């Protein structure tokens, strides 16, 4: 069927990938064109299979789903990404949207709802909190959520929910492994001051007070995998 929506599944759990495939194959308008078990493979596969919609987990080996989403959307803005994850909280939603996702849903989403979301984002809409929105409606939703979460003192949503840059994410990963700023600077071949500047930006963007809280935040949201923190 030439007008099928081409879907790429990105998740490192084979059983969950198979479950998603089984669900999607019940809809003749959808075609699963590939599966990827880690972030780097997903980026390579995008060029190979050219999906219309990507189902993206956040907690992935190599690089996390938010980074993968940002890189894919930078290169292929027409591709739609649905973040489907077990990490379900408001702040994570904002980070996913800032990374370029069109929808955010938890892994216990009913099969029929997931199929509906895929068709909805393919048509150019956004889906969050079971709401279908145009882009302008999404911005209103974000403003409303930020107002409820942050209060009047912290009203600059654009500043508050900036995504971490690839370099900041890389530094944060090293922080979770217990490396000092000096060790990170040596490993990345940048100056100590540059690392300090990046750490300041990371703390501000995540709204935490110190590097330990930043590391806990990254682990709690699945940005860095526990096994990865023991790799070095």
Backbone torsions as a table, in degrees:
resi	resn	phi	psi	omega
1	UNK	NA	116.3	-169.1
2	UNK	-71.2	-26.1	-178.1
3	UNK	-96.8	18.9	176.8
4	UNK	-64.6	149.0	172.2
5	UNK	-83.8	123.0	-176.8
6	UNK	-88.1	124.8	-173.3
7	UNK	-120.2	132.1	172.9
8	UNK	-108.5	131.1	179.4
9	UNK	-102.3	125.7	179.8
10	UNK	-122.5	106.2	-180.0
11	UNK	-164.1	142.6	-174.8
12	UNK	-91.4	3.1	177.3
13	UNK	-101.1	111.1	-176.6
14	UNK	-56.4	-39.0	-177.8
15	UNK	-66.5	-40.3	179.0
16	UNK	-68.5	-40.3	176.6
17	UNK	-59.4	-43.3	179.7
18	UNK	-64.0	-39.7	177.5
19	UNK	-60.9	-43.2	177.6
20	UNK	-63.5	-43.6	179.1
21	UNK	-59.0	-45.4	-179.6
22	UNK	-59.6	-41.2	179.1
23	UNK	-65.1	-48.3	-174.8
24	UNK	-66.6	-31.6	-177.9
25	UNK	-73.4	-4.9	174.0
26	UNK	-79.7	-10.5	-178.9
27	UNK	-112.4	114.1	-176.5
28	UNK	-65.5	-16.2	179.9
29	UNK	-83.1	-6.1	-179.2
30	UNK	-112.0	142.9	175.7
31	UNK	-131.2	119.5	175.6
32	UNK	-78.6	113.4	-174.5
33	UNK	-99.3	-4.3	178.1
34	UNK	173.6	165.9	176.4
35	UNK	-134.6	141.7	176.7
36	UNK	-131.4	139.5	-177.2
37	UNK	-101.9	-5.6	175.3
38	UNK	-150.2	168.3	-172.1
39	UNK	-64.1	-44.0	-178.6
40	UNK	-62.8	-44.1	179.0
41	UNK	-62.2	-39.4	179.9
42	UNK	-59.6	-44.0	-179.3
43	UNK	-63.3	-40.8	177.4
44	UNK	-65.7	-41.8	-176.7
45	UNK	-67.7	-30.4	179.3
46	UNK	-56.6	-43.8	179.3
47	UNK	-69.2	-30.3	-175.9
48	UNK	-79.4	-46.7	-172.3
49	UNK	-104.1	-12.8	176.0
50	UNK	46.9	67.4	179.4
51	UNK	-73.7	158.5	170.1
52	UNK	-86.9	-35.4	-177.1
53	UNK	-133.8	138.9	178.9
54	UNK	-120.0	126.9	171.8
55	UNK	-90.9	116.0	-167.2
56	UNK	-120.8	119.7	169.6
57	UNK	-78.8	159.4	177.8
58	UNK	-92.3	-43.9	-173.5
59	UNK	-85.4	88.9	-175.7
60	UNK	-120.4	154.4	170.2
61	UNK	-66.4	164.0	178.7
62	UNK	66.9	-79.1	175.8
63	UNK	-131.5	147.8	-172.5
64	UNK	-78.3	167.8	-173.5
65	UNK	-63.6	-29.1	177.7
66	UNK	-67.9	-42.2	177.1
67	UNK	-64.8	-42.6	179.5
68	UNK	-61.3	-44.9	179.7
69	UNK	-59.0	-46.1	-178.4
70	UNK	-62.4	-42.6	-178.8
71	UNK	-67.2	-40.9	179.2
72	UNK	-65.6	-45.2	-177.6
73	UNK	-67.5	-30.9	176.3
74	UNK	-64.2	-40.5	-177.4
75	UNK	-87.0	-34.2	-174.7
76	UNK	-133.6	72.2	-174.7
77	UNK	-61.9	-20.1	-179.3
78	UNK	-75.4	-18.2	179.4
79	UNK	-75.5	140.9	-178.1
80	UNK	-103.1	135.8	179.9
81	UNK	-117.1	128.9	172.7
82	UNK	-109.7	115.0	175.9
83	UNK	-80.9	122.1	-179.5
84	UNK	-126.7	111.4	-165.2
85	UNK	-148.7	161.6	175.2
86	UNK	-85.9	-7.2	-178.7
87	UNK	-94.5	94.2	-170.0
88	UNK	-112.9	92.2	173.2
89	UNK	-148.2	163.0	-172.7
90	UNK	-60.5	-41.5	-177.8
91	UNK	-64.4	-38.9	178.5
92	UNK	-63.6	-37.1	177.0
93	UNK	-58.2	-46.3	-179.0
94	UNK	-62.0	-43.0	179.9
95	UNK	-63.1	-38.7	179.0
96	UNK	-65.2	-44.3	179.5
97	UNK	-64.4	-40.9	178.4
98	UNK	-63.8	-28.4	180.0
99	UNK	-78.8	-12.9	177.0
100	UNK	115.6	5.6	180.0
101	UNK	-68.7	148.4	176.9
102	UNK	-96.2	-17.9	-179.3
103	UNK	-154.2	157.4	-179.8
104	UNK	-140.2	122.9	177.2
105	UNK	-145.3	156.6	-178.1
106	UNK	-82.9	162.8	-175.7
107	UNK	-70.9	-9.7	176.3
108	UNK	-95.8	19.8	178.1
109	UNK	-60.9	134.8	177.5
110	UNK	-61.7	143.6	-177.5
111	UNK	-53.0	-44.9	-178.0
112	UNK	-65.5	-31.7	178.2
113	UNK	-69.2	-41.6	179.2
114	UNK	-61.7	-43.9	178.6
115	UNK	-60.9	-42.5	178.3
116	UNK	-62.2	-41.9	179.9
117	UNK	-62.7	-41.5	179.4
118	UNK	-58.6	-47.7	179.7
119	UNK	-64.8	-36.9	-177.4
120	UNK	-66.2	-46.8	-179.1
121	UNK	-70.6	-30.8	175.9
122	UNK	-60.7	-32.0	179.4
123	UNK	-82.7	2.3	173.7
124	UNK	98.5	8.0	179.4
125	UNK	-97.2	171.9	177.4
126	UNK	-116.5	145.5	-179.9
127	UNK	-131.7	117.8	176.7
128	UNK	-144.2	139.1	179.3
129	UNK	57.7	36.1	-179.0
130	UNK	62.4	18.8	177.6
131	UNK	-109.6	136.4	174.3
132	UNK	-98.1	126.2	-172.8
133	UNK	-136.4	148.5	165.1
134	UNK	-77.7	171.4	-176.5
135	UNK	-60.7	-42.3	-178.7
136	UNK	-66.1	-35.1	176.9
137	UNK	-68.5	-35.1	176.8
138	UNK	-62.6	-42.8	178.6
139	UNK	-61.7	-40.0	176.8
140	UNK	-63.7	-41.6	179.2
141	UNK	-61.2	-42.9	179.1
142	UNK	-62.3	-46.5	179.9
143	UNK	-58.8	-42.2	-179.3
144	UNK	-64.9	-43.1	179.7
145	UNK	-65.1	-44.2	-179.1
146	UNK	-62.4	-40.3	178.6
147	UNK	-61.0	-41.0	-178.7
148	UNK	-73.1	-34.3	-176.6
149	UNK	-81.1	-36.1	-166.6
150	UNK	-107.7	-22.6	-177.3
151	UNK	81.8	174.9	-174.5
152	UNK	-67.9	-23.2	-176.2
153	UNK	-67.4	-37.6	-176.2
154	UNK	-109.6	79.8	-172.0
155	UNK	-101.4	-8.0	-176.7
156	UNK	-86.0	84.5	-177.1
157	UNK	-63.0	-34.6	-179.2
158	UNK	-61.2	-38.9	179.2
159	UNK	-77.9	-38.2	-171.6
160	UNK	-66.9	-36.1	-173.9
161	UNK	-115.9	41.5	171.1
162	UNK	-67.8	140.6	173.5
163	UNK	-74.9	154.9	172.4
164	UNK	-70.6	143.0	175.7
165	UNK	-71.9	163.1	176.7
166	UNK	-54.6	-40.1	179.1
167	UNK	-67.0	-41.7	178.1
168	UNK	-63.2	-40.3	178.5
169	UNK	-64.3	-39.2	178.9
170	UNK	-62.8	-44.4	178.8
171	UNK	-64.6	-40.9	178.9
172	UNK	-62.1	-38.6	177.1
173	UNK	-60.4	-41.2	178.9
174	UNK	-68.6	-34.8	177.1
175	UNK	-61.1	-41.0	-179.2
176	UNK	-66.3	-18.9	177.5
177	UNK	-89.9	5.6	174.9
178	UNK	84.7	14.3	-178.1
179	UNK	-81.0	143.9	176.7
180	UNK	-79.9	167.7	177.1
181	UNK	-58.3	-39.9	-179.1
182	UNK	-65.4	-41.2	178.5
183	UNK	-66.0	-39.3	178.3
184	UNK	-64.9	-43.2	179.4
185	UNK	-59.0	-43.5	-179.8
186	UNK	-65.0	-44.3	-177.1
187	UNK	-65.1	-38.7	-176.6
188	UNK	-91.4	-7.4	178.9
189	UNK	71.1	34.1	177.3
190	UNK	-125.4	170.5	-176.3
191	UNK	-76.3	156.9	176.6
192	UNK	-58.6	-41.0	-179.2
193	UNK	-64.4	-37.1	178.8
194	UNK	-63.3	-41.9	177.5
195	UNK	-62.2	-43.9	179.0
196	UNK	-59.9	-40.7	178.9
197	UNK	-63.6	-42.8	178.3
198	UNK	-64.2	-40.6	179.6
199	UNK	-62.5	-39.8	177.1
200	UNK	-59.6	-43.6	179.4
201	UNK	-66.2	-40.0	179.7
202	UNK	-61.6	-47.7	-179.2
203	UNK	-61.6	-40.2	-179.9
204	UNK	-66.4	-45.5	-177.1
205	UNK	-66.8	-35.7	-179.0
206	UNK	-88.0	-7.7	-179.0
207	UNK	57.5	48.7	175.5
208	UNK	-123.5	165.4	-171.2
209	UNK	-94.3	-26.0	-175.9
210	UNK	-152.1	175.2	-174.0
211	UNK	-67.4	-29.7	177.6
212	UNK	-65.3	-45.5	177.3
213	UNK	-62.4	-37.6	178.0
214	UNK	-63.1	-42.5	179.7
215	UNK	-63.8	-44.0	178.7
216	UNK	-61.6	-41.8	179.0
217	UNK	-58.8	-46.6	-178.4
218	UNK	-62.7	-41.1	179.8
219	UNK	-70.2	-42.1	-177.0
220	UNK	-64.8	-32.0	-178.5
221	UNK	-93.9	3.4	176.5
222	UNK	76.5	17.6	179.4
223	UNK	-75.3	-31.3	177.5
224	UNK	-126.7	135.2	-177.8
225	UNK	-87.5	142.9	-178.2
226	UNK	-56.5	-40.7	-179.0
227	UNK	-66.7	-29.5	178.1
228	UNK	-67.1	-31.1	-178.5
229	UNK	-69.4	-15.9	178.5
230	UNK	-100.1	3.1	-172.5
231	UNK	-70.4	-33.6	-176.6
232	UNK	-100.2	NA	NA
